[in-house]
Amino acid sequence: MKKISLLITIALLIFLLSLVAQETGSFNDSRDGKSYRTVTIGTQTWMSENLAYKTNSGCWAYENNISNVRKYGYLYDWKTAQSVCPPGWHLPIDSEWLTLMSFLGSGDIAGGKLKSTISWESPNTGATNSSGFSALPSGARFPNGSFDNATGYCYWWRTKEYDTNHAYFIQLSYDQVRVSENYNEKNAAVSIRCLKN
């Protein structure tokens, strides 16, 4: 009986902590007036949608179709991504991504907690969006100008360089619960998520 009582107490505490840890809100970008949904996960406050700020260069709408920006945000090359977040926000460094993964249980299972339950191609493995991060598949623009993967993959630039011409990104896919990492040419373009300072 004591074991059952203890398990119920632990489960209740975990549930209550998850409610506190995932506060939602909003933020208005003073540069263009766009409003973004936000979510606090653990000690971090993230935009719960991809950045959609139009720069003079280094950003593209998926398939060059401006109507895709509302859903996916813009795709940015790596150089532009380093400085495009609004004042008070920044492109997360590696340790901040690791903090997020650790809070969600590890990179091996965090993908399902980050992925939205809609808009991903089947089977959208493990997607619960229990974190409130609301990740959508937003694809990529390659250096040759082609676009791909807007229903099955989401990529976000990291600050870390692989070498002079390549940089790392975080990746979610429709058929995994893992959060992966890889690298691409810096003049490719992918999404970014901004983290509050």
Secondary structure by P-SEA (a helix, b strand, c coil): caaaaaaaaaaaaaaaaaaaacccccccccccbbbbbbbbcccccccccccccccccccccccccccccccccbbbcccccccccccccccccaaaaaaaaaaaccccccccccccccccccccccccccccccccccccccccccccccccbbbbbcccccccccbbbbbbcccccccccccccccbbbbbbbbcc
